[in-house]
Amino acid sequence: MQTAIQQAVEKEERPMPDERRAFVNALVDQMMQHERNPTRAMCHSIVRLIVRSHPKSFADISRRGEVVGDGCPSLLQQVKTRVEYKTRNNTLARRRRSREGRRNTGVAGESRLTRGPVDQYGCVRWCPAELPEGETEATLEDSKRDLRNIYSEEGMGGAERAEPLMVRTYIILRRYLNRMPAPAMLEKLDNLKIREVLASYDPEGSEKAACILQLLMVYFKELTEKLMLEVDTCATAADVVNTAALPSTPCLIIQGDTMKPSGWMLSIEGQVVMGPHPFFLHGVAALFSSYYVFNLEYPVGSCTLEFIQRCLEKGSKAKKRSSINPHVSTLHRKLIDLEWSA
């Protein structure tokens, strides 16, 4: 164990981000001496032992001092990502599975499935050169545009329609990801929408809670209308029901500018059930309370609500599962690292 990690563990402090990364690298190197490609379950077992032995140094802990999930998600994600990085060029060490379409003829003429490489980190088809049969650059761009429209209109609900288009436009995706420098990293570091939200925030008159909600939704690339809907300052509950397209899930209706709301209302299943009331933060509390009072689950893929519930409050109304959404876990870890670095 590195000296910096030993000191942090002895003092029951959280290691600095660079020290934690060095620890993860050393840990994975030791694991791979015994197993060339540790599975997620193997990594989880080891990470769980580390977190249980040194919770104050490695566990995911909220601002209230409560353990998020089982305390392992962010460290487990770092370890597994490092494992996949180390095995990206070693095809013999990759986990394999049966794949449809790969068939050989047995001794008795029977058809049996063979085993092929799994598309994973490192990517089996890293840089395809040939366009899909019957496709041109123009038709692929049209398919890409259709994908964007499906996501903007249906979100995760359009996954079934989007899947064949994603297969068809795979070559465009790989070209984009293989560019140097990596465009995805530049977008994260220089997100124009995040800068626009921050630019519209006035420390003197804007509502901080509204700004935080908008920043989270932009970061997680979620549609603002799914959670908050902006209407005219003088709009009544009847006006909203008759003119606005209200979602079936609980929605916070903002009267006036979202950054400087004059009031709020709450709708559920397309009907306004509360408001108008003046204090925005009370509206946020009512939004979350409605999920508990009516025993509702958060919408599928709602990272914003899950992040607030898991990392700022206790527990989750998201569907029960063994791990936290990786996007939520990553943002939570970065915020904790930022606090310790400050």
N, C-alpha and C positions, 0 to 999 in steps of 0.2 A: 504494500500500500504506500502511495506517495506521502511524503512528509506533510504537504499541505492538507491532504485529506485526513491524515492521522490527527493533526492539530485541530481541524474542524470537528472531527468526531469526538475527540477528548473534551472540547469546549462545548459540545452539543450545539454547534452552529452549522448553518447551511454553507457548503463550499461555494466559492465563486464559480461563475459559469465556465470559465476556461479550465479550472481545476476539476470540475465535474466532468467535462468532456474528456479530459486526460484520464480520469478514473474509469470512465466507460470504455475508452479505447483499451486500457490495460486489462480490464475485466473481460472484454470480448476476446482478446488475445489468449488469455488463460483458458477460457471456455473452449476455444477452438483447438486447443492442444488435445482435448479429450473427445470433442465432437466437431467434425468438419463443418457442419451446418446445424447449429442448435435450433430446434423448433421454438415457436412462440411459447408453448407450454413449458419447455425446459427453461427458457429465459425468465418466464414468470415465476417459476419455482425459486430460482436464484435471487431474483430481484425481491421477491417477497421476504426471503431470509434477511437480506440486507436492510430492507425497510423496517422489519420488525426488530432487528438488532439496534438500528440507529435511526429511529423515526424522526427526530428533530433535525437530522442532517439530510435525509433523503426522501422522507414521505411528502406527499402532496397535502399541504395544510392550508386551509382557508384563512382569511384575515381574522376570523374569530377563534382561531386555534383548533378548528375541527378538521379531522382527517377527511379528505375528499376521496370517495370510493373506498378502495382498500389501501390507498396511499401509494400505489405502485404505477399508475398509468403513465406518467411522464417519464420516469426512469426506465420503465419497460419499453416504451416507444423508442427512447434513445438507444437502448441496448439492441433491440431488434433491428433498427435502422442501420446500426453499425455492423451487425452480422450480415445483413443483406449487401451492404457496401463491400465488405471484405470478400464475399463470395460472388461478386458481380461478374467476374471473368472466369470463374471456375465452374464450368457446366457440369462436371462430374459430381460436385458437392451439392448441387441443387436438389431440392425435394421434387419428386416426380409423381404424377398421377395419371390415371387412365384418361384418355381423351377421345371423344367421339370422332369418328371419321378416320382414325388410325387403326386399320385392321389388317391382320395377316391371316393366311389360311393355314390351319393346323394340319396334322397328319391325316385325319379322317375327313378333310375337306371342310371342317367347321371353321367359321369365322370367329376370331378372338381379338380382343382389344390389346394393343401394344402400349407401351409407356413412352411418353414424350416429355420434353422439357416444359416446365411451367413458366408462363409469362409472369415475371416478377421484377423486383428491383434489379437493374442492370439490363433488363429487357432482352428477350430472345431475338426479336426483330428490332434491333437498335436503330437502323437507318435503312428502311426499305427503299429500293431504287425504282421499282416498276409500279406504275399506276394500276389500280384494280381493273379487271377486265371490263371493257365497255365504258370506262370513265375517262374524262379529260380534265384538265386543270379548271376549266370553266364549270363543269358539272360538279366537281368537288367543292368549289367555292359556293355554288348554290346549295349543296348539302350542308355546308358549314353554316350558311345563313339560316337554313331551316332549323338546325340544331339550336342556334341562338334564340330563334323565335319560340321554339318548344320550351326552352328553359325559362324564358322571360314570362311566358303565358301560363305554363303549367308547373314549373319548378320540378321537384322530384316526382310528381305525379305523371310526368311525361316520359319516365325512364324507359318504358317498354317501346314507345314509338322512337325514342332517340337511339336505342341500342344498334339497330342496323345501320343508321347514319354514322354512328361513331366508328363502327367497323370499316365502313366505306371511306371515311375521312382520316383513318389512322395515319396514313403517310403524311398528311398535312400537319397533324399533331406532332409527329416525330421531327419533322423539319423545324417546326417552331421551337420545340424543347431542346434540340441539339444546337441551336444557335449559341454563339459565344459573344458577349457574356450571356448567361442564362436569363432569358426575359422574365421568367417567373420571379426570380429573386429581385430584379429591378422593379417589378410591379409592387412587390411587398414593401420594398424600401421607399418607393416613390409613388404611392397611391394617390392619384389626383382626387378621387372622391373623398378620401380621408382629409386631404388638405382643404378641400372645399368646405367640408363640415366644420373643421377647425377655424377656417377663415370667417365663417358666418357666426361664430360664437363670440358674444360680447360679455366679458366678465362682469360688467356692471348690470346688464339687464336680461341676459339670457338665462334659461333654465338649465342648470348643470346636468340634471338627471336626463333631460331630453337629449342633450348633446351626447351623453354617454351611450344612451340607447341607439342613437343614430350611428355612432362610431362602431359599436359592436356589430350592427347589422351590415354596415359597409365592409367591415373586416371579414365577416363570415359570408359575404356576398348573398345576403338575403333581401328580398323585396320589402321595402319599408311598409307598403300597404298591407302586408300580412299581419303586422303588429300595430301600426299606428296609421290613422287616416286623418288628413288635414281637411277641414271644412271652413266655411265662412264664419267670421266672428259672431254674426247674428243668427246663425243657423240654429233651428230648434230640433228637437228629437224627431218630430214628424218630417221636417225638411230632409234630414239625413236619411231616414228610412225610404222616402219617396225618390230621392235623387242620387244617393250614393250606392255603389256596389259593395255591400257589406259582406265580409267573409262569414262562414259558419262558425269559425272559432272565435273566442273572445278577442275583441279589438278595441283599442283605445282611440277614441275620436277626439281630435284636437281642434278646438275653436281658435282660429287665427293662425299665426306663424308658429310652427313647431318649436322653434327656439325660444319664442316669447308667447306662450299660450295664454289666452285670456280665460280659458275654461276647458273642461274635458267632459266627455260622456263615455259610457261603456256599452258596447253592443255584444250580444251573444246570439248566434244562429240568426243573424240578419235583423235582430230587433234591439232597439236601444232600451236598456234595462236600468241605467243609472245616469244621473246628471240632468242638466249641466252643473258642475261644481268647480270652484276656483283653483284649488291647489293641485298642481300637476303630480307631485310625488304621491299624493293620496290616490290619484288615478292609477299610478303604477302599482301601488299596493292592492287596489281593487282588482286590477287585471290578474295579478298572481293569485289573489284570494279566490277568484272565480273558478280557477282550475281545481282548487281544493274543495270548495263548497259544492260544486257540481260534479266532482270526481272525474275530471277530464284529463286526458293525456295531452302533452304538448304536441303540436303538429310534427309530423315526420320531418326530420332534417332541420329542426329549429335549434340551431346552435346557440343563438342569442339567449333564448329562455333557459336552456340547459346550463349555459355558462353562469348566468346570474343566480340560478337556483343552487348549483353545485358549489360555485366558488365564492359567492357573496352571502348565500344563505346556507341552510342545512338540508341535505337530502335531495331528492329529485322526483318530479312528476313524469319524467320521461319513462318510456317503457323499460322495464327492468332488464338489465343485461350485465354481463360480467365486467365490461370495461367502459370507460368514458369515451365519448366521441373524441377522436384524435385531434381535431381542430380545437376543441375546447381545452383538452389537456395541454396542448402546445402553448396556447395563449396564457393559460394559467401559470405554466412553468416560467414563461418569459416575464410575466408580471412579478412573480416571486423573486426571480433573479435580479430584476430591476430594483426592487425594494432593498435586497441585500447589497447591491452594488452602490446604491445611493449613499 
